[in-house]
Amino acid sequence: MKNLITFLFIFIAIAVQSQELSKAALDSLFIEQVEQKTEKHKVFHAEPLYIDLIRDLGARKGEKEWNIGLGLIDNNSYDRYEALVEYEWAPVDRLGLEVEVPFSFYYKQNGTENSAIPQSRMESLKLAAQYTFLVSEKNNTSLALGYIHEFEMTSFKRYSSSTFFQGNVYNPFFVAAKRWGNNFHTLLYTGPVWEKSFDGHHNDFNWQINSNIHYMISGTRNFIGVEFNKEVYKNDFDMVIRPQMRLEVSDQIMVGIVTGIPISRENQRFSSFLRLIYEPSH
């Protein structure tokens, strides 16, 4: 009997160890596939879903991706529905470019005057670039600089009486990402945002600090994680915590699901966001 119990313990220990080795092998094979030596080196990182990057860090020439996003933000006096379409691609190694068109639609809640809610509009025409200037294979780290320029649009109601564009948004940013082992990923995305209208009546400056941590499921591109989207405006500090998950539907299609929880409910309450990601073969 003692020999049988001893054998069972040894068998369980071997099975557990084999399972762990199997997971590690899957992770290593998947990461090796992304970081294969036949092309310019690229460290595999998890990309946040709400404030996403302009192509992968260390992007390789020919990579491209389509995104469609849908979201809902519950404010105190109105609901805001978000939609976006974006296309990103890498014309050369380590340089990512992006074109995005975001929309916002506003609907009042009971008792709210029409004049108290913003007008629905195509938010802007957004053009962006990102260059990964450091890829460290030894430290599993990537660093990048980028710039987003938005041509702000007027509301739909004003298209017949004014020009389409009403101002500019300038947003240089810095990205630092590190993978810890095979599964854990951290990323920092930060930079100033300067909004300036053509008529000179609107001139705002704030600083965005977005930090993320993700856990990648072994041998897949699926992950769970959280974004901390922080904004500093004058003496005011706001943060929205966004738990999220990404699911791989096929080799070319992924779906991202995000929930937003503000730490202070001055105006915004809970929010949700869905991102459909399509990567054509390259």
C-alpha distance (Angstrom), angle and dihedral (degrees) to the residues before:
residue distance angle dihedral
M1 . . .
K2 3.79 . .
N3 3.79 89.5 .
L4 3.81 90.2 51.6
I5 3.82 92.8 50.8
T6 3.80 90.4 46.8
F7 3.81 90.0 50.2
L8 3.84 91.2 49.8
F9 3.82 92.0 51.6
I10 3.80 91.2 49.2
F11 3.82 91.1 47.7
I12 3.85 92.2 50.4
A13 3.80 91.6 47.2
I14 3.80 91.6 50.9
A15 3.83 91.4 46.9
V16 3.82 92.9 50.7
Q17 3.78 91.8 46.6
S18 3.81 91.1 48.4
Q19 3.80 90.9 50.7
E20 3.79 91.5 51.3
L21 3.81 90.4 47.5
S22 3.82 89.3 48.9
K23 3.83 91.6 53.2
A24 3.79 91.2 46.8
A25 3.80 90.2 49.3
L26 3.82 91.7 50.7
D27 3.81 91.1 49.5
S28 3.79 92.1 48.0
L29 3.82 92.8 48.4
F30 3.81 93.1 48.0
I31 3.81 94.1 47.1
E32 3.82 90.3 45.4
Q33 3.81 89.0 53.4
V34 3.82 90.8 55.7
E35 3.79 95.1 40.3
Q36 3.82 97.1 40.2
K37 3.79 114.7 160.5
T38 3.81 95.8 -130.4
E39 3.80 88.8 82.1
K40 3.79 135.2 40.9
H41 3.79 108.4 -63.0
K42 3.79 118.1 -89.9
V43 3.79 127.7 178.6
F44 3.81 114.0 -139.1
H45 3.85 112.3 -121.2
A46 3.80 134.3 172.2
E47 3.82 110.6 -115.1
P48 3.84 120.2 -141.9
L49 3.79 116.1 -115.9
Y50 3.80 105.4 -143.1
I51 3.83 103.3 39.3
D52 3.78 94.5 28.4
L53 3.79 129.4 -175.4
I54 3.79 130.3 -105.0
R55 3.82 94.9 -106.0
D56 3.82 122.5 -39.9
L57 3.79 119.7 -50.2
G58 3.80 108.1 -95.7
A59 3.82 89.9 19.5
R60 3.78 117.1 -167.2
K61 3.79 125.3 -134.5
G62 3.79 111.7 -87.6
E63 3.81 97.9 26.3
K64 3.79 113.9 133.4
E65 3.77 139.2 168.7
W66 3.81 141.3 -172.5
N67 3.80 121.6 -149.3
I68 3.79 131.3 -169.2
G69 3.80 116.8 -173.2
L70 3.81 132.2 -170.2
G71 3.78 125.2 -177.1
L72 3.80 146.0 167.5
I73 3.80 126.2 -152.2
D74 3.81 117.9 -169.0
N75 3.81 109.5 -148.5
N76 3.80 127.7 -178.9
S77 3.81 96.4 -103.2
Y78 3.82 104.5 17.8
D79 3.80 144.6 15.2
R80 3.78 121.8 -117.0
Y81 3.79 120.6 -153.2
E82 3.80 116.2 -161.9
A83 3.79 130.2 -160.1
L84 3.79 131.9 172.5
V85 3.76 141.5 177.0
E86 3.78 119.6 -162.7
Y87 3.78 138.7 172.6
E88 3.78 122.7 -162.5
W89 3.79 130.2 -178.6
A90 3.82 143.2 163.9
P91 3.85 114.0 -124.9
V92 3.82 90.8 -179.0
D93 3.79 135.5 9.6
R94 3.82 114.9 -64.8
L95 3.82 95.0 2.5
G96 3.80 118.6 107.8
L97 3.81 125.5 -171.1
E98 3.79 128.5 -169.6
V99 3.80 141.1 -170.9
E100 3.80 116.9 -166.8
V101 3.79 134.7 176.9
P102 3.84 113.3 -165.5
F103 3.82 125.1 -171.1
S104 3.81 132.5 -161.7
F105 3.81 126.1 -162.1
Y106 3.81 120.7 -172.1
Y107 3.82 127.8 -156.6
K108 3.79 123.3 -177.0
Q109 3.77 124.1 -127.5
N110 3.80 122.9 -131.8
G111 3.80 113.3 -62.4
T112 3.81 96.2 14.7
E113 3.80 118.8 126.7
N114 3.79 117.7 -125.6
S115 3.80 90.2 -123.4
A116 3.81 90.5 58.8
I117 3.80 95.9 64.3
P118 3.83 128.7 69.3
Q119 3.79 119.2 -107.0
S120 3.80 120.4 -105.3
R121 3.79 114.5 -105.8
M122 3.74 149.4 148.5
E123 3.79 95.4 -91.2
S124 3.78 99.2 -145.8
L125 3.75 150.1 -50.6
K126 3.79 102.4 -97.4
L127 3.82 123.1 -158.6
A128 3.79 121.2 -178.6
A129 3.80 144.0 173.6
Q130 3.81 132.4 -168.9
Y131 3.80 129.5 -173.6
T132 3.82 123.2 -166.4
F133 3.79 103.4 -144.4
L134 3.81 97.3 175.8
V135 3.80 130.2 40.6
S136 3.81 112.8 173.6
E137 3.80 113.0 -170.0
K138 3.79 91.5 -178.9
N139 3.82 94.0 55.5
N140 3.84 98.2 30.0
T141 3.80 87.2 -125.5
S142 3.82 134.9 137.2
L143 3.82 129.9 -172.1
A144 3.79 125.9 -166.5
L145 3.80 143.0 174.8
G146 3.78 124.5 -151.3
Y147 3.76 147.1 166.1
I148 3.82 132.9 -144.5
H149 3.79 121.9 -164.2
E150 3.78 120.4 -170.8
F151 3.79 126.3 -167.0
E152 3.81 100.1 -152.9
M153 3.78 116.5 -137.8
T154 3.80 131.2 -144.7
S155 3.82 121.7 -119.4
F156 3.80 120.9 -81.2
K157 3.82 90.8 -108.9
R158 3.80 92.1 59.8
Y159 3.80 98.3 51.2
S160 3.82 92.8 98.8
S161 3.81 95.9 47.8
S162 3.80 105.0 39.5
T163 3.77 144.6 19.4
F164 3.79 120.0 -70.1
F165 3.81 94.1 -118.8
Q166 3.81 124.8 63.5
G167 3.79 104.9 171.4
N168 3.81 151.4 -29.0
V169 3.78 134.9 -94.2
Y170 3.81 118.1 -154.7
N171 3.81 117.8 -161.6
P172 3.83 122.8 168.6
F173 3.81 112.4 178.3
F174 3.81 145.0 -176.3
V175 3.82 126.8 -142.7
A176 3.81 128.5 -162.5
A177 3.81 120.5 178.7
K178 3.80 133.7 176.4
R179 3.80 133.3 -178.3
W180 3.79 116.0 -146.4
G181 3.78 108.3 -152.0
N182 3.80 113.2 -44.1
N183 3.80 103.1 -47.9
F184 3.81 113.9 32.6
H185 3.80 120.9 76.9
T186 3.81 130.5 -177.6
L187 3.80 128.7 -173.3
L188 3.81 138.5 -180.0
Y189 3.81 121.5 -158.7
T190 3.81 116.4 179.9
G191 3.79 142.5 156.2
P192 3.83 146.6 123.6
V193 3.81 123.8 -80.6
W194 3.81 118.7 -152.6
E195 3.81 118.9 -172.3
K196 3.81 116.9 -167.0
S197 3.82 125.0 174.6
F198 3.80 122.7 -148.1
D199 3.83 92.6 -121.8
G200 3.81 92.1 54.0
H201 3.82 94.2 -123.8
H202 3.79 95.3 108.4
N203 3.80 119.6 52.7
D204 3.82 115.8 151.0
F205 3.78 132.1 166.5
N206 3.81 127.2 -168.7
W207 3.77 138.7 157.2
Q208 3.80 123.6 -126.3
I209 3.80 122.9 -153.4
N210 3.80 113.8 -177.9
S211 3.80 119.8 179.6
N212 3.81 127.4 179.6
I213 3.77 142.3 -173.2
H214 3.83 124.1 -169.5
Y215 3.78 138.3 178.0
M216 3.80 114.2 -147.1
I217 3.81 115.7 -147.1
S218 3.81 110.5 -120.8
G219 3.80 115.8 -87.7
T220 3.83 95.1 -1.7
R221 3.80 142.1 79.8
N222 3.82 90.0 -119.1
F223 3.79 116.3 115.6
I224 3.77 145.3 167.6
G225 3.77 122.2 -149.1
V226 3.76 149.1 124.6
E227 3.81 137.2 -106.6
F228 3.79 122.9 -150.1
N229 3.82 105.5 -155.9
K230 3.80 108.2 -167.7
E231 3.81 129.5 -178.8
V232 3.79 129.2 -171.0
Y233 3.81 115.1 -160.1
K234 3.82 116.1 175.0
N235 3.83 102.0 -57.1
D236 3.79 94.7 -19.6
F237 3.81 125.3 100.2
D238 3.80 123.6 -166.6
M239 3.79 130.8 177.9
V240 3.79 134.0 -176.3
I241 3.81 118.7 -164.4
R242 3.81 111.4 -147.2
P243 3.83 117.7 -168.0
Q244 3.79 109.2 -164.8
M245 3.77 147.8 171.4
R246 3.79 135.4 -160.8
L247 3.80 124.0 -150.5
E248 3.79 126.1 -164.1
V249 3.81 109.2 -136.4
S250 3.82 95.3 176.1
D251 3.81 139.4 -21.8
Q252 3.81 89.3 -76.5
I253 3.82 105.2 28.7
M254 3.81 130.1 66.8
V255 3.80 132.6 169.5
G256 3.80 124.6 -147.9
I257 3.82 123.2 -160.5
V258 3.82 120.7 -165.4
T259 3.81 134.4 -178.4
G260 3.82 122.2 -163.6
I261 3.82 122.8 -146.4
P262 3.85 115.4 179.5
I263 3.81 116.3 -149.5
S264 3.82 90.0 -143.6
R265 3.80 122.7 36.5
E266 3.80 97.7 -152.5
N267 3.81 92.0 132.7
Q268 3.80 110.5 -24.0
R269 3.78 126.2 67.9
F270 3.78 127.6 179.8
S271 3.80 121.3 -26.3
S272 3.79 139.3 -173.8
F273 3.79 134.4 -156.7
L274 3.79 135.3 -170.9
R275 3.82 123.8 -163.1
L276 3.80 124.5 -167.5
I277 3.82 111.5 -160.2
Y278 3.81 123.7 -163.9
E279 3.82 121.3 -176.7
P280 3.84 113.0 -171.0
S281 3.80 116.8 -147.3
H282 3.79 115.5 -89.4
